């Protein structure tokens, strides 16, 4: 089995979420140095949350404490899992052809990694969120609105950027691409079913639902907020869910085509990259926070 480009999870919490879960699992970061990026995780998380929330003194102290706790948990418990998995993938690089079932298994494992981190982070941060006063919630709503507008503008101009990102991800794992592989990426971008307006509408629905619950605090509101943070797809419309499923299918098809066309040199590059990541994860797991 050839296993390679680890796909991004499609069940990410919306970037408009109060905690901005964003790139929690930095093993999928495009940064050239995993160790450098991971070393700044706590700073990045703290800054990101503060960009959305106007926290008071005790709230800021609690935020720093919870960010540190998450970073320590992730380093000690999750990074060894990533290292084990990447080493297992590296051992299979030279196996037979890739099958859809094998890619499904990789996607499922990546989703599981993501879900574990998002659950831990939500449980640590939710007590801060529920302490927000009316003025802070209004400010949060305004920051979310601004971020949505900014994101939509970017996506409306994003086809060329998406082509570059696909190439960047493929080259990260396989090295230099062949002309045929670059054509595969161009075709994928040109035929994608992604609609930024539908995504924006879904993000707006999520934000409005989250903020309404946060403001009114109905019975069981903490559990409802937790569900929205961990499993935002519970609000997905049938139309949006169908788009997400199509996107995942298209990504899987592209990954299969590229992997099946991989040269011996590209397979060697893939194996080396997976093992380098695994080594970085093991090194980071032994470091003190």
N, C-alpha and C positions, 0 to 999 in steps of 0.2 A: 504494500500500500504506500502510495506517495502522499505524504501529508505535509502541507506547507503553509501557505498564506493563511494565517489565523484571522478569520473574519471578525469585524467589529460586531458586538451584540446589537440586535435591533431593538431590544427592550430597554433601552436606556431611559432613565428618568428624564423628563423634559428639562432642557437647560434653564427654563424659567422657574424651575423648582427652587424653593427658598434656600436650599442648601447647595444648589448648583453642583450636583454630584459629578457631573462632567467626567474628567479623566481620572477617576479614582484609582483604577487599576493601571498604573503607569507602565505595566509590562507591555502595553500596546501603544506606548508613546513613540512618536517618530524621532524623539530626541536621540542624538548620536551617542549620548552617554546615559545609560540607564541609571548608573550610580549617581551621577550628578543630578539628574532629574528627580530621582527618588529622595535624595538628600534635602530637596527643597519642597517636598510634598506638604509638610505642615505649614510652611510659610504661604504656599500657593493656596491651600484650602482656607486659611485664615483670611487672606486678602480677598479671595473670591466671595466668601460669605459677607465680609464687611462692605463689599461693593454693593450688596443688595440690602443690607440691614444697617440701621443706625442704632447700634447697641450702646447701652449705658455701661458704666464702670464694672459692676458686678457681672453683668451679662458678658462683657468682653473677657473677663477673667474665666468665666465658666466655659466660654467658647474655646479659649486657648487650652484649657484643661481637657476638654473633650476631643479637640483636634489631636493633642498629644496622645491621648488614650487610644484613639483610632489608629494613629500612625504606629504606635507600639504593637497593638494587636495585629495590624496588617503585616508588619515586619516579621513578627515572631510566628504567626500561624499561617499566613497566606503565601508569603514568598517561598517557603519550602515546598508548598503544593505546586506552585508555578514551576519551580525548578524540576520537580519530579516529572511533571507533565511534558515540559519541553524536552527533557532527556528521552522520554518515551517516544515522542514524536520523531526526534532525531534518529532513533534506532530503526524507524520504519521508513525513512526516506528512500532507501534503495529497494523497497518491496515492490510488488506489482502495481498495476495501474490503479489510479484513484477511482473510487466509486461514490455515488451520491450518499450512500449510507455512511461511508467513512467521513465524508465532509459533514454530514448531519451530526455525527458523534462529536466532531471537533466543535461545531457550533454549540451543541448542548453543553459541552464542558466549559466553554468560554462564558456562556450564559450563567452557568452555575457559579463560576468564579465571580462574575459581576454581581449576581444576586446576593452572594454571601457578604460582599463588601458594602453593597447598598443597604442591606438590612442592618448591619452593624452600625454604619454611619447614621442611618435614620434613627435608630434607637438611642444613640448618643446625643444627637442634635435636637430631637423633637422636644425635650423639656425646655430648651432655649426658645424654640419657636412659640411654644404655648405661653411663654411669659411676655410676649410682645403686647404693647398697649395699642390703643386705637391709632395714635399718631404714627407709630412705627409700622403698623399694618398698612396704613395709607401710603407711607413712603415706599414700602415693599411693593405695593400694587403699581405705583408709578415707575419704579425701577424695572419691574417685569415688563410693563408696557413698552418702555424705551428699548429694552433688550430685544423684544419681539420685533419691533420695527426695524432695528438695526440688522437683525438676523435675516429678516425677509428681504431687505434690500441686497444683502450679500448673495443670497441664494438666487435672486433674479438675475444676477450677473455671473453665475457660478459655473457654467458649463466648462469653460477652459480651465478653471481652477480644479474642477472635479477630474478632468483628464490628467492634470499634473499630479493630483493626489493619488489616483489609481496607480499611475506609473511609480510614484514615490514608494508606495506600499509594496508593489511587486518587486521593485529593484532592491528594496531593503532586505527582502528574503532571498531573492534569486540572483541578484547582481544585474549586470547589463541584460536588457531585453532584446530579443530578436525583432526584426521588422514585423514578422507575423504576430508576435505577441502584442506589440504596440497597436497593430490594427485591431486585434481583439478588444483592447481597452477602448479604442476610439468607437468601435461599434457598440460596446456596452454603454458608454456615456450617451451616444446619440439616440439609443433606443430605450433608455431608462424610463420607468413609469413614475418616477418621483415628481410630485407636484408640491412646490414650496407653499402654495396658498392653502392646500389641504392640511399640510403640517402646521401652518400657522393657526388655522382655525382650531385644530385639535389642541394646540398648546394654549390658546386662549380659553377654551373650555376647561382645560385642566386648571389653569390659573384662577379662573373665576370660581370654580368649584372649591378649590383649596382655600382661597381667601374668604369665601362665604362661610365655610365651616370654621375657619380660624376666628372670624369676627363674632359669629353667633354662638359658637360653642354648644351645639345641641348635645343631647345624651349620646355618649359613646364617641364624642368628637375626636379624642386622641387616637382611637383605633382607626377611625376613618381617615385621619390625616396620615397615619402610618401607612395605610394601604395605598393611598395616593402617591406617597413617596417611593414605596418599594415596588408597587405594581401599577404604574400609571396606565397601563393598557386596559385596566378595568373600565376606563372611560372611552376607549376607542370605539368609534362608530364602525358599522360593518364596512363602509366604503373605505375608511382609513385602514382598517385591519387588512382588507384585501390589497391595498396599495403596499403595505408593509410586507405582506406575504410574497407579493410579486417582486419586490425589491430583493428580498432574501433569495428567492429562486434565481433571479438574474445574477446576483453576486455569486451564488453557488455554481451556476453554469460557467461564468467567467473564470472562477478559480479552477474548475475542472479542466477547462480548455487550456489554460496557461500551464497547469501542472502536467498535463498529458504531453505538452510540447516542450517541457523542460529538457535542456541538454544535460549531459553528464557534468559539465562544469557548473551549471546552475544548481543541480542537485547537491554537489559538493559544497557550494556556497550556502545553500539552505541548511544543510546539516551543521556546518560550522557556525552559522548564525544562531541556530537553535541552542547549540551547546554553549555559545558565548553568553546568551541571555541566561541560561540555566546557571552558569557560573556566577554571573552578576547577582542573580537572586539569592544564591547560597551565601555569597559574600555579605550582601546587605542584611540577610537574616541574622547574621552573627554580630552585627554592629549594635552598639547601644544607641538609643534614641537621642 
